[in-house]
Amino acid sequence: MQILVIEDNLDLAATLLDLLQLNQYQCDHAMSAHRAQQLLKLHSFNLIILDLMLPDMDGLKLCERLRQQGIDTPILMLTARETLQDTLDGFAAGADDYLTKPFQNTEFLARVRALSKRRSGLARHLEVADLVMNLDAKQTLRGTNKVELSPTSWKLLEALMRASPNVLSKRLLEQQVWGEDVPDSNSLKVHLHRLRKLVDTQGIPPLIHTIKGHGYCLRSE
């Protein structure tokens, strides 16, 4: 597990890094929002631990910016701010969890374990190769061409983009699109066929792939 710790207090950062490394996590450390954004361009992380008081940018603003950029890495905010409004502001900015200082090491590690196993669903801008989905504007582009999607196609494409480049099984993809009320067995195949015709138009490299015996994925190859 790769974790990015964004914390400008060197003593606290050292404590967190030691604790995480003792528990077999690989860590990078950034003391500023600027350095954090540099590291996020260079590496893929399973979790971001974000302090709110940074020297060059408020942590809430950084969190909002990362979500706008399409970064769906789970974010655990650490802060001394402890009012209900502070917590609500953190979640509104795109945090997945919020822990106030001081905290117990056992609680911190429990939050880390839970968050590092999943991707966040809070990113509002998704991008794979030249395919872009803006959830706020409800707009999808392949290159410069607008892709018009039905509600079901939208859910299907969003699920594939959030998982990219990983493979989603048929069962998991059906659950993400229809929940427990899955229609007949051919519905997913039919909707994928329609989505391919919209996204993978003739003359451009296909992005939607069937991985025989495993499921489906969206990635450039």
N, C-alpha and C positions, 0 to 999 in steps of 0.2 A: 504494500500500500504506500503510495506516494502522497505526502501531506505538505502543503505550503502554509507556514506560520507567518502571518503578517502582524508584527508586534514591534514597536519602537523602544519598549522598555527592555534593556538588555538582560537585566536580572530575571525578569519574568520569562522572556524568550528562552534564556538558557535553561530555566527550570522546565518549561514545556518541552523543549527539544530533548532534554535528557530523559524525561518521563516517556515521551513517545518512542524514542530510540530503544529504551529498555524494554519496551513492549513490541519490538520488532517492526516499527514503522520507519520508513525512509522519509527524511524531512529536508526541505529547503526553507530558508529564512529570509524574509524581506523586512527592512525597517521602515519602508515608505511605500506609498501607493504606486509611485513611479517604478520602483524596483519590482514590486509585485507584478505589475503589468508586463514588465520585461520577461520575468520568469514564466508567466503564463503563456507567452508567445513561444517560448522555447521548449516547455515541458508540459506533459499531461499529468494532472493530479487527481487523486480520488477524493480529496477533501481540502477545503480552505478554512483555516482558523484565522479569524479576522478581528483585530482590536479596533474599537471605534475611534480612539484618539491617536491619529497619525499626524506627523509633522507637516505633510504637504496636501492632505485631503481628508475630509471627514470620512470615517469608515462607511457610513450610510451612503454617501455619494459614490464611493468606490463600489459598493455592492450593487447599487443601481446601474452603474456604468458597465460592470461585468455582465449583468443580466441582459442589458441592451445589446451587448456585443455577442450574445448567444452562448456565453459560457454557462454550462449547466452543471458545473461541479458543485456539490453540496457545500454550503457555507455555514459554519458555526461561529456566531458572533460572541466575543468576549467583551464585557464592559462593566464599569462600576455603576452605570446608570441603572436604576432598579425600579422605576415607576412603571405602571401598566402602560402608559403612553409610550415610554421608551421601548418597551417590548413590542408594542404594536407597530411602532415606526420601523423597528428592525425587520419584522416580517413583511411590512409593506415595501421595504427596500429590496426584498428578495432573499432574505436569510431563511435557512431551513430550520435553524435552531438558535437559541439565545441563552447564554449562561452568564450570570452576574458574578462579579468578583466580590469577596473571595469565594472559592469553591473547593470542594473536596476532590482529590485526585481520582478517587473511584468514580465519582459522578462524571467528571471530565472524560475519563476513559470510556465509560459506558456510552456517552454521547458520541464520542469519536467512532467507536465500534459500530454503532447503529447507522451513522451517517455515511461512513466510508464504504458501505456495502451497496450504495445506490446512487443513482444520478438524480439531480434535482429536476423537478418539473416546473421550475419557475422561470427558466430562460424564455424571453419573449421574441428573440431573433435567432432563427436556426439557419445554418448554412452548411451545405455539403457540396464541394466543388463549385459549380456555377448555379446551383439550385438554392434559392433563398426563400425562407418563409418568415413573414413578419406577422406575428400573432396579434399585435395591437391594431395594425392596419388591415388585418384579414386579407393579406395579399401574398401571392406566391409568384416568383419569377424564376424562369430558367434562362439564364443569361439576361437578355433585355426583353424577353418575351413573357407576357403575363400568362399564367396558367390558371384557368377557371376551374374551380373544384366544387363538386357537390359536398354537402356536409359529411357524408360517409367517406368520400375520397380525402377530404381534409383531415379527418381523424386518422385515417390509414397512413397518409403521408407524414403527419406529425409524429406518429408512433415510430415510424421507420427512421425519421430524421433524428429524433431524440436518442434512439438506440445506436445510430450509426457510429462506427462501421460494424457493430456487432450484429449477430444473427438473432432474429426473433422467431420462435417456433410458431407454427400455425395456430396452436391453441392460445398462446400468449397474445399473439396479434389479434385474434378474434376477441379475446377478453378486453383488450385495450380499445377496440372499436365499438363493440356491442355490449360489453359487460357480461353478465350471465345469460342474457337473452340472445343467444347466438342463433341466427337463422339457419337455413339448410346448408348442407356441407359444401355446396358449390358456390355459395355467396362470396366467400373470400376470394376465390379464384377469379370470379367474374369481375369483382371490384378491382383487383390487382391488374387484370387485363386492361380495364378502362384507364386506370391510373398510369400504366406504362404508355398507353397511347398519348396521354397528355404530357407526361414528363419526358419520356424517352422518344422524342420525335425523330423521324428519319434524318440521318446525316449527322447526328451528334452522338457522342459516346453514351451508352446506357448507364444508368445509375441504379436501377432496381434489378436485383438479382435473386434467382431461386437457387438455394443451396440444397441440393437433393438429399433428402433424408434428415434435414435439420430445420429448414424454414426459409426465411426471406431476410434480405438486408438491403440497405441503400448505401452505396459507396462507389467511388471511382476506382476503376481497375486498369 
